[in-house]
């Protein structure tokens, strides 16, 4: 049949399906399904398969070249940073440090928080029903909700000052360092410190033994239970009625250290 589509030979029964897909602008797969009894069709199938492999190789080769170019660009930028003396500003090993807090309170900040302040003071001054020598009070909430302000107001209250034998305030912040915390608390109660970790632990524990104290650990982020437990053990020999106030943004920390917490999200004392 001249000029038309040639008919399939009786010796060849053919079912041919070609599906083309594009990925990232490049031909990635050509799927050929065929039942081939004709040698020429088998050769065609083989050629298409070879084309698939070639296209895939070209695709990944192109990606590899682009990655190598990007790495060269980054290395050049790193060299430029070093030559300009800017390396210290890009040092990722340095952890951001927050400005340490103090116990000084701005009276204007406590306006409208009197109920919270009185509730926390009552809790600190009340005798523990179980005769516990140490109570931990977490104040948890997002930044800017007044955790620090509440702690400061209570810490500086005259009734609180008269009630406790010792008081100490320390800002822990994100980088947890047990020796730094212990040294800071020792300095708060007027003792000389050094860098001997074991001796500073012993000194703090002995200094608090038998005394009713109030310690504020402000801006605590570390929720490692073992590290917290090691630190807490330094306070357990205080007199009945001793308290530790912990301000934190981490709910997990608040739940770990005590079953009661003061939540700044709803301005109430919750039982977890």
LOFI-144814 format. One line per 8 residues: number of its first residue (from 0); their letters; for each residue x negated, y, z of C-alpha. Coordinates in nm, 4 decimals, always signed. Example, Ala and Ser with C-alpha at 12.3 -4.5 7.8 and 13.67 -1.06 7.14 Angstrom:
% residues 2
0) as) -1.2300/-0.4500/+0.7800 ~ -1.3670/-0.1060/+0.7140
% end
This chain:
% residues 272
0) xxxxxxxx) +0.0000/+0.0000/+0.0000 ~ -0.1912/+0.2932/-0.1458 ~ -0.2348/+0.6148/+0.0588 ~ -0.0590/+0.4689/+0.3600 ~ -0.1639/+0.3189/+0.6925 ~ -0.3194/-0.0233/+0.6340 ~ -0.1277/-0.3126/+0.7807 ~ -0.2822/-0.5304/+1.0518
8) xxxxxxxx) -0.4070/-0.8649/+0.9216 ~ -0.2151/-1.1735/+1.0266 ~ -0.5424/-1.3022/+1.1748 ~ -0.5589/-1.0004/+1.4082 ~ -0.3078/-0.9250/+1.6796 ~ -0.4009/-0.5886/+1.8310 ~ -0.2685/-0.3821/+2.1166 ~ -0.4803/-0.0652/+2.1593
16) xxxxxxxx) -0.4212/+0.2019/+2.4218 ~ -0.6561/+0.4968/+2.4551 ~ -0.6156/+0.7305/+2.7530 ~ -0.8400/+1.0334/+2.7841 ~ -0.8919/+1.2346/+3.1006 ~ -1.0858/+1.5539/+3.1655 ~ -1.2607/+1.6238/+3.5010 ~ -1.4422/+1.9530/+3.5575
24) xxxxxxxx) -1.4148/+2.0270/+3.1878 ~ -1.6002/+1.7109/+3.0792 ~ -1.4614/+1.3934/+2.9280 ~ -1.5062/+1.1406/+3.2046 ~ -1.3175/+0.8262/+3.1193 ~ -1.1850/+0.6665/+2.8071 ~ -0.9872/+0.3580/+2.8986 ~ -0.9388/+0.1129/+2.6222
32) xxxxxxxx) -0.7182/-0.1859/+2.6647 ~ -0.7139/-0.4235/+2.3775 ~ -0.6508/-0.7716/+2.2700 ~ -0.9057/-0.8037/+1.9935 ~ -0.9407/-1.0842/+1.7501 ~ -1.1116/-0.8716/+1.4894 ~ -1.4897/-0.8187/+1.5054 ~ -1.4637/-0.4559/+1.3939
40) xxxxxxxx) -1.2308/-0.3705/+1.6832 ~ -1.4666/-0.5346/+1.9344 ~ -1.7500/-0.3199/+1.7974 ~ -1.5301/-0.0098/+1.8360 ~ -1.4554/-0.1027/+2.1971 ~ -1.8284/-0.1453/+2.2675 ~ -1.9093/+0.1938/+2.1143 ~ -1.6457/+0.3689/+2.3267
48) xxxxxxxx) -1.7832/+0.2024/+2.6438 ~ -2.1326/+0.3226/+2.5575 ~ -1.9924/+0.6718/+2.5068 ~ -1.8358/+0.6584/+2.8557 ~ -2.1725/+0.5792/+3.0177 ~ -2.3444/+0.8549/+2.8226 ~ -2.0866/+1.1156/+2.9271 ~ -2.1065/+1.0113/+3.2947
56) xxxxxxxx) -2.4864/+1.0306/+3.2889 ~ -2.4724/+1.3788/+3.1357 ~ -2.2187/+1.4918/+3.3971 ~ -2.4304/+1.3879/+3.6973 ~ -2.7505/+1.5141/+3.5333 ~ -2.5857/+1.8540/+3.4985 ~ -2.4852/+1.8509/+3.8679 ~ -2.8389/+1.7518/+3.9713
64) xxxxxxxx) -2.9895/+2.0397/+3.7749 ~ -2.7503/+2.2886/+3.9372 ~ -2.8377/+2.1600/+4.2876 ~ -3.2086/+2.1927/+4.2162 ~ -3.1554/+2.5515/+4.0997 ~ -2.9591/+2.6306/+4.4181 ~ -3.2328/+2.4824/+4.6411 ~ -3.4988/+2.6899/+4.4622
72) xxxxxxxx) -3.2891/+3.0033/+4.5164 ~ -3.2490/+2.9296/+4.8895 ~ -3.6214/+2.8639/+4.9288 ~ -3.7000/+3.1955/+4.7617 ~ -3.4578/+3.3775/+4.9930 ~ -3.6218/+3.2126/+5.2942 ~ -3.9634/+3.3330/+5.1780 ~ -3.8309/+3.6856/+5.1294
80) xxxxxxxx) -3.6803/+3.6851/+5.4792 ~ -4.0181/+3.5839/+5.6217 ~ -4.2047/+3.8541/+5.4282 ~ -3.9621/+4.1229/+5.5447 ~ -3.9931/+4.0215/+5.9098 ~ -3.6250/+3.9341/+5.9376 ~ -3.6672/+3.5684/+6.0336 ~ -3.5871/+3.6256/+6.3998
88) xxxxxxxx) -3.2451/+3.7619/+6.3027 ~ -3.1610/+3.4356/+6.1235 ~ -3.2953/+3.1962/+6.3866 ~ -3.0081/+2.9505/+6.4353 ~ -3.1842/+2.7851/+6.7292 ~ -3.1162/+3.0928/+6.9404 ~ -2.7796/+3.0668/+7.1075 ~ -2.5735/+3.3766/+7.1401
96) xxxxxxxx) -2.5799/+3.5039/+7.4957 ~ -2.2941/+3.6988/+7.6482 ~ -2.3401/+4.0014/+7.8655 ~ -2.3469/+3.8723/+8.2244 ~ -2.0577/+3.9776/+8.4453 ~ -2.0819/+4.1279/+8.7920 ~ -1.8462/+4.1237/+9.0876 ~ -1.7860/+4.4996/+9.0689
104) xxxxxxxx) -1.4198/+4.5709/+9.0052 ~ -1.2586/+4.8631/+8.8263 ~ -0.9471/+4.9504/+9.0255 ~ -0.7643/+5.0588/+8.7105 ~ -0.7963/+4.7070/+8.5698 ~ -0.5959/+4.5469/+8.8524 ~ -0.2867/+4.7606/+8.8007 ~ +0.0219/+4.5396/+8.7669
112) xxxxxxxx) -0.1553/+4.2254/+8.8903 ~ -0.0861/+4.2583/+9.2603 ~ +0.1359/+3.9507/+9.2797 ~ -0.1300/+3.7327/+9.1191 ~ -0.3963/+3.8725/+9.3496 ~ -0.1901/+3.8113/+9.6638 ~ -0.1004/+3.4568/+9.5532 ~ -0.4653/+3.3678/+9.4985
120) xxxxxxxx) -0.5735/+3.5262/+9.8286 ~ -0.3078/+3.3285/+10.0144 ~ -0.4325/+3.0121/+9.8532 ~ -0.7947/+3.0799/+9.9468 ~ -0.7144/+3.1654/+10.3092 ~ -0.4723/+2.8802/+10.3753 ~ -0.6046/+2.5710/+10.5533 ~ -0.6389/+2.2618/+10.3406
128) xxxxxxxx) -0.3639/+2.0160/+10.4317 ~ -0.5946/+1.7176/+10.3858 ~ -0.8836/+1.8671/+10.5768 ~ -1.0937/+1.8972/+10.2614 ~ -1.4135/+2.0946/+10.3088 ~ -1.4113/+2.2223/+9.9499 ~ -1.1378/+2.3425/+9.7154 ~ -1.2013/+2.4276/+9.3502
136) xxxxxxxx) -0.9693/+2.6817/+9.1870 ~ -0.9957/+2.7075/+8.8063 ~ -0.8588/+3.0221/+8.6419 ~ -0.8043/+2.9345/+8.2771 ~ -0.6953/+3.1377/+7.9779 ~ -0.8010/+3.3038/+7.6554 ~ -1.0411/+3.5957/+7.6542 ~ -0.8917/+3.9296/+7.7534
144) xxxxxxxx) -0.6087/+3.7906/+7.9681 ~ -0.7626/+3.9038/+8.2957 ~ -0.9354/+3.5970/+8.4430 ~ -1.2422/+3.7928/+8.5449 ~ -1.0362/+4.0866/+8.6742 ~ -0.8323/+3.8573/+8.8991 ~ -1.1434/+3.6895/+9.0353 ~ -1.3135/+4.0243/+9.1000
152) xxxxxxxx) -1.0126/+4.1701/+9.2802 ~ -0.9904/+3.8706/+9.5136 ~ -1.3675/+3.8533/+9.5669 ~ -1.3769/+4.2168/+9.6811 ~ -1.0652/+4.2062/+9.8989 ~ -1.1401/+4.3077/+10.2589 ~ -0.9417/+4.0167/+10.4052 ~ -1.1403/+3.7731/+10.1923
160) xxxxxxxx) -1.4697/+3.9326/+10.2966 ~ -1.3848/+3.8881/+10.6624 ~ -1.2641/+3.5315/+10.6187 ~ -1.5745/+3.3766/+10.4611 ~ -1.9224/+3.3421/+10.6122 ~ -2.0920/+3.3596/+10.2725 ~ -1.9925/+3.4848/+9.9287 ~ -2.1733/+3.4520/+9.5978
168) xxxxxxxx) -2.0922/+3.5458/+9.2383 ~ -2.2675/+3.4042/+8.9319 ~ -2.1973/+3.4349/+8.5591 ~ -2.2667/+3.0978/+8.3950 ~ -2.1759/+3.1784/+8.0323 ~ -2.2101/+2.9391/+7.7363 ~ -2.5645/+2.8116/+7.7849 ~ -2.5429/+2.5814/+8.0865
176) xxxxxxxx) -2.8585/+2.5732/+8.2984 ~ -2.8240/+2.4135/+8.6428 ~ -3.1511/+2.5593/+8.7757 ~ -3.0531/+2.9101/+8.6659 ~ -2.7155/+2.8765/+8.8405 ~ -2.8705/+2.7504/+9.1650 ~ -3.1367/+3.0223/+9.1676 ~ -2.8730/+3.2886/+9.1027
184) xxxxxxxx) -2.6581/+3.1696/+9.3923 ~ -2.9591/+3.1555/+9.6259 ~ -3.0491/+3.5121/+9.5360 ~ -2.6891/+3.6178/+9.5980 ~ -2.7142/+3.4995/+9.9586 ~ -3.0531/+3.6656/+10.0056 ~ -3.2985/+3.3770/+9.9693 ~ -3.6298/+3.3571/+9.7842
192) xxxxxxxx) -3.6364/+3.1232/+9.4836 ~ -3.8880/+2.9397/+9.2673 ~ -3.8753/+2.7038/+8.9685 ~ -3.8870/+2.3761/+9.1592 ~ -3.5486/+2.2266/+9.0686 ~ -3.5360/+1.9710/+9.3481 ~ -3.6396/+2.2183/+9.6191 ~ -3.3838/+2.4745/+9.5020
200) xxxxxxxx) -3.1073/+2.2141/+9.5171 ~ -3.2049/+2.1192/+9.8727 ~ -3.2310/+2.4829/+9.9753 ~ -2.8841/+2.5704/+9.8437 ~ -2.7205/+2.2667/+10.0024 ~ -2.8796/+2.3406/+10.3407 ~ -2.7880/+2.7090/+10.3192 ~ -2.4183/+2.6259/+10.2698
208) xxxxxxxx) -2.4001/+2.3413/+10.5205 ~ -2.1457/+2.4073/+10.7962 ~ -2.0500/+2.7493/+10.6569 ~ -1.7198/+2.8585/+10.5064 ~ -1.8087/+3.0101/+10.1730 ~ -1.6554/+3.1530/+9.8584 ~ -1.8427/+3.1018/+9.5321 ~ -1.7278/+3.2414/+9.1971
216) xxxxxxxx) -1.8633/+3.0752/+8.8823 ~ -1.7582/+3.3070/+8.6023 ~ -1.7257/+3.2243/+8.2314 ~ -1.7958/+2.8507/+8.2496 ~ -1.7902/+2.6574/+7.9196 ~ -1.9607/+2.3294/+8.0000 ~ -1.7097/+2.0452/+8.0488 ~ -1.9642/+1.7672/+8.0928
224) xxxxxxxx) -1.8310/+1.5758/+8.3936 ~ -2.1669/+1.4418/+8.5137 ~ -2.3291/+1.7851/+8.5132 ~ -2.0309/+1.9362/+8.6920 ~ -2.0303/+1.6567/+8.9509 ~ -2.4032/+1.7052/+9.0181 ~ -2.3462/+2.0774/+9.0771 ~ -2.0352/+2.0254/+9.2897
232) xxxxxxxx) -2.2228/+1.7888/+9.5223 ~ -2.4357/+2.0827/+9.6396 ~ -2.1259/+2.2437/+9.7950 ~ -1.9553/+1.9529/+9.9683 ~ -2.1147/+2.0043/+10.3115 ~ -1.9591/+2.3447/+10.3644 ~ -1.7050/+2.4073/+10.6385 ~ -1.3335/+2.3362/+10.5897
240) xxxxxxxx) -1.1747/+2.6141/+10.3852 ~ -1.4686/+2.6693/+10.1485 ~ -1.3686/+2.7552/+9.7923 ~ -1.5137/+2.7720/+9.4438 ~ -1.3350/+2.9865/+9.1842 ~ -1.4147/+2.8914/+8.8243 ~ -1.3078/+3.1155/+8.5364 ~ -1.2981/+2.9440/+8.1970
248) xxxxxxxx) -1.1391/+2.9479/+7.8551 ~ -1.1495/+2.5674/+7.8295 ~ -0.8379/+2.3809/+7.9357 ~ -1.0352/+2.0549/+7.9371 ~ -1.2702/+2.1947/+8.2012 ~ -0.9852/+2.3180/+8.4196 ~ -0.8178/+1.9774/+8.4107 ~ -1.1441/+1.7990/+8.4873
256) xxxxxxxx) -1.2450/+1.9891/+8.7991 ~ -0.9123/+2.0247/+8.9785 ~ -0.5488/+1.9138/+8.9573 ~ -0.4268/+2.2671/+9.0240 ~ -0.5163/+2.5617/+8.8086 ~ -0.4190/+2.9231/+8.7702 ~ -0.3126/+2.9750/+8.4102 ~ -0.3415/+3.3299/+8.2796
264) xxxxxxxx) -0.1175/+3.2348/+7.9872 ~ +0.1913/+3.2328/+8.2067 ~ +0.0483/+3.4053/+8.5161 ~ +0.1293/+3.1247/+8.7538 ~ -0.0240/+2.8424/+8.9513 ~ +0.0391/+2.5132/+8.7757 ~ +0.0130/+2.1549/+8.8913 ~ -0.1305/+1.9416/+8.6089
% end
